[in-house]
Amino acid sequence: MAINDEGEIRELLSQPRRIAVVGASPNPSRASNEVLGFLVAQGHDVIAVNPGHAGGTIHDAPVVATLANVEPPAEIVDIFRNSEDAGQAVDEAIVHGAKAVWMQLGVINEAAARRADAAGLTVVMDRCPAIEIPRLGLLRR
């Protein structure tokens, strides 16, 4: 496995997946809100993770307090946290049993990426699925 491997990114996004969006915001002006809505529109099974809004929905996706509340486990954990805090979310994704961690644009944590890679997870860092899906010609709707 390699960080940001083009083939692995294509494989992750080529079919609908269960995706947990950590740091999802109900605020429509936030990137996490826009990306979550895009992933839902693309047919992914999306769960928002935001303790302040647990019990609600964002773009019809249920909101839970923590990644541990996502059942069954998400295949991909999409992280909208600052680079320093992304490490904790990556560690939770490893424990959670995710197959991949995806750190959003501007989210760079090399140590966390190495931990995830060592644990066998696909690692995508400093990229956005809402950019990658059209770029790779994978739009579904």
Summary of the structure (lengths in Angstrom):
residues: 141
radius of gyration: 13.5
end to end distance: 29.9
largest distance: 36.2
contacts: 461
relative contact order: 0.21
helix: 39%
strand: 20%
